[in-house]
Amino acid sequence: MHYAITGGAGFIGSHIAHRLLTEGHTVAVIDNLLTGQRSNLDVLAAVGGDRFAFHEVSITDADALKAAFKGAEVVYHQAALPSVPRSVADPLETHHHCATGTLTVLDVARQTGVRRVVYAGSSSAYGDQPGDFKREDMTPRPISPYGVAKLTGEMYCRVFTETYGLETVTLRYFNVFGPRQDPNSPYAAVIPLFIRAMLRGESPTLNGDGTQSRDFTYIDNVVHGNLLAASAPEASGQVMNLATGGRISLLDLVDKLNALLGTDIPPQFGPPRSGDIQHSRAAIDRARDLLDFSPIVSFDDGLARTVAWLRAGDGV
Ligand SMILES: NC(=O)c1ccc[n+]([C@@H]2O[C@H](COP(=O)([O-])OP(=O)(O)OC[C@H]3O[C@@H](n4cnc5c(N)ncnc54)[C@H](O)[C@@H]3O)[C@@H](O)[C@H]2O)c1
């Protein structure tokens, strides 16, 4: 089959592309390299050969997207500017790449005969709501411009299904981690940032008191859910969490990393960050029902694999 992947030079998109190429499919990646890495494209070119094509364009460029989506049955839409602090610093820029970008992807998909768009939604749509689990029937209350922009994308997905008959599935990711997640960006995610610091013998900085918790989801679980979402018949027009249903605090994370690294490095504490959520844990029964999804790699195994990858690389 032929697939198009927006944001395929990024962390999650490159893993989806890698899996599809490994299975013998053809893949077109669309990415403007805003946060994506050429090294990820090199990996894909090595695996895919002439079954892999790269289009260095923005998803907001409809004409370029038309060419890139040609012949694709499914689009995995991963492109976004995925950072809460960056959205607080420049909300218009985030809106452009996330909301306007998603609308453009959907509009071009419906015009080019794409059957289904699988959209990378975000747990940031929930905001800081009370209760142990984030459930899809909660009223969304994003607390950052990034959360609003990602939620806007989901709403466009549902409306495109209802209005134009384009199949869409929104998967709300919760703190994805794993190999190839960039530890060196100024907006790096917490797991690669902490591993890099601790591999250097430095204390990781916790924003706040460290009791905040996340449903950290290893990348293979997210790729697995995306592949299921491409064809699950009942999933079209739906929004669902894609996570593990677990909960790890930042203090637990530092303890687990110390155990894995054989170190005893204490964290240091910084001020809480604007737009940050205190607890984020997914109910995953909807993905279980609609996609037959369950996690395939545990948090502990995923963390060990991520440490091994960062240890082996020279990015640290
Ligand atoms: N990583 C997470 O924990 C997480 C959690 C929730 C949701 N998400 C969503 O998952 C998706 C992938 O995130 P990621 O962690 O792989 O981030 P990433 O930054 O590694 O990947 C995003 C990719 O999108 C590209 N991009 C940005 N704007 C673009 C544009 N206008 N045109 C073309 N390409 C553009 C970037 O260059 C990059 O390659 C995003 O939609 C993000 O909102 C991620």
The ligand as a Gaussian input file, in Angstrom:
#p B3LYP/6-31G(d) Opt

LIG

0 1
 N        5.778000      13.426000      21.533000
 C        4.715000      13.454000      22.302000
 O        4.768000      13.107000      23.476000
 C        3.372000      13.886000      21.762000
 C        2.277000      13.925000      22.647000
 C        1.044000      14.320000      22.143000
 C        0.901000      14.610000      20.811000
 N        1.987000      14.575000      19.981000
 C        1.794000      14.901000      18.562000
 O        2.471000      13.930000      17.790000
 C        2.946000      14.516000      16.589000
 C        4.418000      14.189000      16.388000
 O        5.165000      14.721000      17.465000
 P        6.717000      14.400000      17.666000
 O        6.934000      14.205000      19.111000
 O        7.143000      13.369000      16.717000
 O        7.366000      15.804000      17.303000
 P        8.529000      16.191000      16.268000
 O        8.827000      17.638000      16.497000
 O        9.655000      15.230000      16.378000
 O        7.808000      15.979000      14.873000
 C        6.975000      16.944000      14.285000
 C        7.391000      17.040000      12.821000
 O        6.501000      17.932000      12.150000
 C        7.293000      18.741000      11.269000
 N        6.553000      19.975000      10.985000
 C        6.216000      20.977000      11.828000
 N        5.524000      21.929000      11.188000
 C        5.425000      21.519000       9.905000
 C        4.843000      22.074000       8.743000
 N        4.209000      23.257000       8.761000
 N        4.927000      21.387000       7.567000
 C        5.571000      20.181000       7.513000
 N        6.146000      19.614000       8.588000
 C        6.070000      20.281000       9.754000
 C        8.582000      18.960000      12.030000
 O        9.661000      19.379000      11.206000
 C        8.801000      17.591000      12.640000
 O        9.538000      16.746000      11.782000
 C        2.624000      15.998000      16.687000
 O        1.441000      16.231000      15.978000
 C        2.383000      16.222000      18.167000
 O        1.502000      17.307000      18.389000
 C        3.222000      14.225000      20.424000

